[in-house]
Amino acid sequence: MHPESVDISAASAAALVQRVLVVDDSLVQLKILSAMLTRWGFEVWQAQSGEEALALCETAAPDAVLSDWMMPGMDGLEFCRRFRALEHDSYSYGYFILLTSKSEKGEIARGLDAGADDFLTKPVNADELRARINAGARILSMQRQLSDTLDQLRAAADAIDRDLRQARTIQEALVPERSRDYGAAAVSLLLKPCGHVGGDLVGMFSPDAAGLGVYSIDVSGHGITSALMTARVSGYLGGDFPDQNIALERRGGDPVFRPPEEVAARLNNRLSADPGVLDYLTMAYVTLDLASGVARIVQAGHPPPLLIRADGSMRFVGEGGLPIGLISDVHYDRITLELEPGDRLLLYSDGFTEALLKDGQMLDQEGLQQLAGLCRAARGTEFLDDLYWRLSQITRTGTSLEDDVSAALVEYRGVG
């Protein structure tokens, strides 16, 4: 078969191999190989040693390399290793063919381990050489197509990452302030998504100087879908527009609190009636009368709030309740308790109690109570930050969260 008759895969793949580097300490062999390649239209570089070849490769990358294995000084195996170390991206990949008289499997394995793509036995047959170069061209074609696809995927991932960062900024805006002083009470918030965005939400609002509402919500799942749900729920419980807040109603022209159990039922009916909503959420919601200290709480599948008395004693409040959005027409119970000056009420997501510790066990309610006891001297956001820090020190992943973590702390001081 004449060399020019060898199939070159429609010449399109072969066009990828334009510059060929030939490395051989034999000047005769160097000239023979170079003449073949030049006749076939390739740009040919020549080097009589591995050191000289490396110097050429540092200026520009060849598309293919034909290198003798046995050379004085740096042999073809070592040259191949160093050649591979020079490559920086897929487009600089060079197809490497070792010229050798070795045929033992062990020697071939050494060449592959060094980074060689193919082998030719000396003396080189022209037809076989052309076929191996064509095969290399096809490999390069696939390599560069994969590189293009990878670049597109990276661009898409970068765009998604930018969108998620923007989404995180928007979600952070749902909690515009971490603490607020209401005189007789103060509220502090903690929100730590495990990813760019999360399904936890905490918030507070006060339609007048007489009371305040605080909520802790955990949407099922993680990520974008859950984040969209938190944004929707935030609109139902926002404090900036009282007329849109389902926790408030107008009496005599002024907004007042609806009973917490009614708020949970109204929210449940809205979400369960929407066929486009597949997620559900848990919620702990409390209204506090600032003058009397009476707290009215609804627990809808959320972990029970932790009551921390001024004397340091603690107990969990509530027994459960159905999550919101699973089924319609659910009845929710109200929990009523009276806060004394110095008392605190902690609402939190299961990101705390279900956090996995280094021994594989969950923190659970008992562990949370112990952590809260260690943070008891702190107040406000300092208490929440200390609680979160202590949690991160005992979990198996540290600050790399496995679930969203959030909390709302109500601290009652009393009037006057």
C-alpha positions in Angstrom: 0.0 0.0 0.0 1.3 3.4 -0.9 1.7 5.8 2.1 -0.6 8.4 0.6 -3.4 5.9 0.2 -3.7 5.3 4.0 -7.1 6.4 5.3 -6.7 9.7 7.0 -10.3 10.0 8.3 -11.4 12.5 5.7 -8.3 14.6 6.4 -10.2 16.6 9.0 -8.7 14.7 12.0 -5.3 14.7 10.4 -5.4 18.5 10.2 -5.1 18.5 14.0 -1.6 17.1 13.6 0.4 19.7 11.9 3.6 20.0 13.9 5.6 16.8 14.5 8.7 16.6 16.6 11.2 13.8 15.8 13.8 12.9 18.4 16.6 10.5 17.6 20.3 10.4 18.4 20.8 8.8 15.0 21.2 11.5 12.3 20.3 8.9 9.6 17.1 7.8 11.3 16.3 11.4 12.0 16.6 12.3 8.3 14.6 9.3 7.1 11.6 10.0 9.4 11.7 13.7 8.8 11.6 13.1 5.0 8.6 10.9 5.3 6.7 13.4 7.4 7.7 16.4 5.3 6.5 14.6 2.2 3.1 14.0 3.8 2.8 17.8 4.5 3.7 17.9 8.2 5.8 20.7 9.7 8.8 18.8 11.2 11.0 19.7 14.1 14.2 17.7 14.8 16.2 17.1 17.9 19.1 14.7 18.5 18.6 14.4 22.3 15.9 14.6 24.9 17.4 17.8 26.3 17.3 19.5 22.9 13.7 18.3 22.4 12.6 19.7 25.8 14.0 23.1 24.9 12.0 23.1 21.7 8.8 22.1 23.5 9.1 24.9 26.0 8.7 27.4 23.2 5.7 25.7 21.6 3.9 22.4 21.9 4.1 19.9 19.1 0.9 18.1 18.0 2.8 14.7 17.9 6.1 13.4 19.0 8.2 10.5 17.6 11.0 9.7 20.0 13.5 7.0 20.1 13.6 5.1 23.4 17.3 4.4 23.6 19.3 7.6 23.6 22.4 8.7 25.5 21.8 11.0 28.4 18.0 11.5 28.7 16.4 8.5 27.2 12.9 8.5 25.5 11.2 7.3 28.6 12.5 10.2 30.7 11.9 12.7 27.9 8.2 11.5 27.7 7.8 12.1 31.5 9.2 15.6 31.3 7.2 16.3 28.1 4.0 15.4 29.9 5.0 17.7 32.8 5.1 20.7 30.4 1.5 20.3 29.3 -1.0 22.7 30.8 -4.3 22.1 29.1 -6.1 19.8 26.7 -5.2 21.8 23.6 -1.5 21.5 24.3 -1.7 17.7 24.5 0.8 16.0 22.2 0.4 12.5 20.9 3.5 10.6 21.9 4.9 7.7 19.9 7.9 5.8 21.3 10.2 4.2 18.7 11.7 1.1 20.1 13.0 -2.4 19.4 11.5 -3.5 22.8 8.5 -5.8 22.6 8.3 -7.3 26.1 5.0 -6.5 27.9 6.8 -5.2 30.9 8.8 -2.7 28.8 5.6 -1.6 27.0 3.9 -1.1 30.4 6.8 1.2 31.5 6.3 3.3 28.4 2.6 3.6 29.0 3.2 4.6 32.6 5.6 7.3 31.5 2.9 8.8 29.3 3.4 7.3 25.9 0.3 6.9 23.7 1.7 4.4 21.2 4.7 2.4 20.0 6.5 1.7 16.7 9.1 -0.9 16.2 12.3 0.0 14.5 12.9 0.0 11.6 9.8 2.1 11.0 7.4 1.1 8.2 6.0 4.1 6.4 2.5 2.8 6.1 2.4 1.9 9.8 3.8 5.3 10.8 1.1 7.1 8.8 -1.6 4.9 10.3 -0.3 5.6 13.8 -0.3 9.4 13.2 -3.9 9.2 11.8 -4.9 7.3 15.0 -3.2 10.0 17.0 -5.1 12.7 15.1 -8.4 11.0 15.9 -7.4 10.8 19.6 -6.6 14.5 19.5 -9.9 15.3 17.8 -11.8 13.5 20.6 -9.6 15.1 23.2 -10.3 18.6 22.0 -14.0 18.0 21.5 -14.1 16.8 25.1 -12.1 19.9 26.1 -14.7 22.1 24.3 -17.5 20.3 26.0 -15.8 20.7 29.4 -15.2 24.4 28.7 -18.9 24.8 28.0 -19.8 22.9 31.2 -17.5 25.1 33.2 -19.1 28.2 31.7 -22.5 26.8 32.5 -21.4 25.9 36.1 -19.9 29.4 36.5 -23.2 31.0 35.3 -25.1 28.8 37.8 -22.6 29.7 40.5 -23.2 33.4 39.8 -26.9 32.9 39.9 -26.7 31.0 43.2 -24.5 33.7 44.7 -27.1 36.3 43.7 -29.8 34.0 45.1 -27.9 33.8 48.4 -27.8 37.6 48.5 -31.6 37.7 47.9 -32.2 35.1 50.5 -30.0 37.0 53.0 -32.2 40.0 52.4 -35.1 38.0 53.8 -33.4 38.4 57.1 -32.2 42.0 56.9 -31.2 42.3 60.5 -29.9 39.8 63.0 -31.3 41.4 66.1 -33.8 44.0 67.2 -34.6 45.5 70.6 -38.3 45.9 71.4 -37.8 47.4 74.8 -39.4 44.7 77.0 -37.8 42.0 74.8 -35.1 41.5 72.3 -35.0 39.0 69.3 -31.8 37.6 67.7 -31.6 35.5 64.6 -29.1 32.9 63.2 -29.2 31.5 59.6 -26.5 29.2 58.2 -27.4 27.5 54.9 -25.4 24.4 54.1 -25.0 25.5 50.5 -25.3 28.7 48.5 -29.0 28.8 49.5 -31.1 26.8 51.9 -34.5 25.9 53.1 -34.4 27.4 56.6 -36.0 30.8 57.4 -36.2 32.8 60.6 -37.8 36.1 61.1 -39.6 38.6 63.4 -42.2 41.3 63.0 -44.2 43.7 65.3 -47.3 45.6 64.1 -47.3 47.8 67.2 -45.5 48.4 70.5 -47.6 45.8 72.4 -46.3 42.6 70.9 -44.1 40.8 68.5 -44.1 37.6 66.4 -41.1 35.3 65.8 -40.9 32.3 63.6 -38.5 29.5 62.7 -39.3 27.5 59.5 -37.6 24.6 57.8 -38.6 23.6 54.3 -38.1 20.0 53.3 -35.1 19.3 51.2 -32.2 21.7 50.3 -31.1 24.0 47.6 -32.9 26.1 45.1 -36.4 24.6 45.4 -36.4 25.0 49.2 -35.0 28.5 48.9 -37.9 29.5 46.6 -40.3 28.2 49.1 -38.7 30.2 51.9 -39.0 33.3 49.7 -42.7 32.6 49.2 -43.3 32.0 52.9 -41.4 35.1 53.8 -43.9 37.1 51.8 -46.7 35.6 53.9 -45.1 36.5 57.2 -43.2 39.7 56.3 -43.4 42.7 58.6 -43.0 45.5 56.0 -46.5 45.1 54.6 -48.9 44.2 57.5 -51.9 43.8 55.1 -50.1 41.0 53.3 -49.0 39.2 56.5 -51.4 36.2 57.2 -50.4 36.4 60.9 -52.2 39.7 61.2 -55.7 41.0 60.9 -57.2 44.4 61.2 -59.5 45.3 64.0 -60.7 48.9 64.3 -58.2 49.8 61.5 -55.2 48.6 63.4 -53.3 45.3 62.7 -53.4 42.8 65.5 -52.1 39.2 65.9 -54.1 36.3 64.8 -53.9 33.3 67.2 -50.7 31.2 66.2 -52.7 28.1 65.6 -54.9 29.9 63.1 -51.8 31.3 61.3 -50.5 27.7 61.0 -53.8 26.5 59.6 -54.1 29.4 57.1 -50.6 28.8 55.9 -51.2 25.1 55.6 -54.3 25.6 53.5 -52.6 27.9 51.2 -49.7 25.6 50.5 -51.6 22.3 50.4 -54.1 23.7 48.0 -51.4 24.7 45.5 -50.7 21.9 43.0 -47.4 23.4 42.1 -46.0 23.0 45.7 -44.6 19.6 46.3 -42.5 20.5 49.4 -43.8 20.8 53.0 -42.3 22.8 55.9 -42.2 22.7 59.6 -42.7 25.8 61.7 -42.5 27.0 65.3 -44.2 30.4 65.6 -44.6 32.5 68.8 -46.4 35.7 69.6 -45.3 37.5 72.7 -47.3 40.1 74.7 -44.6 42.5 75.8 -46.5 43.8 78.8 -47.5 40.5 80.3 -44.8 38.2 79.0 -47.5 35.7 77.8 -46.1 33.7 74.9 -48.5 31.8 72.6 -46.8 29.2 70.5 -47.8 26.8 67.7 -45.5 23.9 66.8 -46.1 22.4 63.3 -43.8 19.5 63.0 -40.9 21.6 64.2 -38.5 20.7 67.0 -39.9 21.9 70.4 -38.7 25.3 71.5 -36.3 25.4 74.4 -37.4 27.5 77.4 -34.4 28.8 79.3 -35.5 30.3 82.7 -33.6 33.1 84.4 -32.5 30.7 87.1 -30.8 28.5 84.5 -33.4 25.7 84.4 -34.4 24.5 81.0 -37.2 22.5 79.4 -38.6 21.8 75.9 -42.0 23.1 75.1 -44.5 21.3 72.8 -45.1 17.8 71.5 -45.0 18.1 67.7 -47.9 18.6 65.4 -48.3 18.0 61.7 -46.0 19.8 59.2 -47.5 22.5 57.0 -48.4 21.7 53.4 -48.9 17.9 53.6 -52.7 17.8 53.8 -55.4 20.4 54.0 -57.7 21.3 56.9 -55.3 20.4 59.7 -56.0 21.5 63.3 -53.1 22.9 65.2 -52.9 23.3 69.0 -51.8 26.4 70.9 -49.2 26.3 73.7 -49.3 29.1 76.2 -46.6 29.9 78.7 -45.7 33.0 80.7 -42.2 34.4 80.5 -40.6 36.1 83.5 -38.0 38.8 83.2 -34.7 37.1 82.3 -36.3 34.2 80.6 -35.4 33.2 77.1 -37.1 31.1 74.4 -35.0 29.4 71.7 -36.6 28.4 68.4 -34.3 26.2 66.2 -34.3 24.0 63.2 -33.4 20.3 63.2 -30.0 21.2 61.8 -29.0 21.5 65.4 -30.6 18.4 67.0 -29.9 16.1 64.0 -26.3 17.2 63.5 -24.1 14.1 63.4 -21.3 14.1 65.9 -17.8 12.7 65.5 -19.0 9.4 67.0 -21.8 9.1 64.4 -24.5 9.9 66.9 -26.9 12.8 66.6 -26.7 15.8 68.9 -30.4 15.4 69.9 -32.4 17.5 72.3 -30.3 16.6 75.3 -27.1 17.6 73.6 -28.6 20.9 72.5 -29.6 21.6 76.1 -26.1 21.0 77.2 -24.7 23.3 74.6 -27.2 26.0 75.5 -26.0 25.6 79.2 -22.4 26.3 78.1 -23.5 29.5 76.3 -25.8 30.7 79.1 -23.7 33.7 80.0 -23.9 35.1 76.5 -26.7 37.3 75.2 -28.4 38.0 71.9 -26.4 37.2 68.7 -23.4 36.3 70.8 -25.4 33.5 72.4 -26.4 32.1 69.0 -23.0 32.5 67.5 -21.4 30.7 70.5 -24.1 27.9 70.2 -23.3 27.4 66.5 -19.5 27.5 67.1 -19.7 24.9 69.8 -21.9 22.7 67.5 -19.3 23.0 64.7 -16.5 21.8 67.1 -18.2 18.5 67.9 -19.8 17.6 64.5 -18.0 15.2 62.2 -17.8 17.7 59.4 -17.0 20.8 61.4 -18.0 24.1 59.8 -18.9 22.2 56.6 -22.6 21.8 57.3 -24.6 18.8 56.3 -27.9 20.6 56.9 -29.1 24.1 57.2 -28.9 25.5 60.7 -31.1 28.3 62.0 -32.4 29.7 65.3 -34.3 32.6 66.8 -33.8 33.7 70.4 -36.4 35.6 72.3 -35.1 37.3 75.5 -37.7 38.8 77.7 -36.8 41.6 80.1 -40.2 42.7 81.3 -41.8 46.2 81.4 -40.2 49.0 83.5 
